[in-house]
Amino acid sequence: MGFREKLFVCATIESETKEDMVKSMEMAKEEGADLVELCMESISHNMSDVELVLRQRTLPAIVSFRYPVSVFFIPHYLVLGRG
């Protein structure tokens, strides 16, 4: 594919354990990913696990911590200044 040279393939990785996350990163690299998004919310309760994954990464990474929308829910009447 001629356009491939201008694209980067990013694989999103969500795993329950640091070991699975590192294995998934290796698999993504073998499959041709150029970088990974490491979704850390499942292991973020243990910062040493997060550090370990970051040290063992084999590709450039985007690190994300996603939380349920309800954590950030603000009632519309507060946003609009009603009430």
Secondary structure, DSSP 8 states (H G I E B T S, - for coil): -GGGGG---EEEEE-SSHHHHHHHHHHHHHTT-SEEEEE-TTTTT-HHHHHHHHHH--S-EEEE----GGGG---HHHHTT--
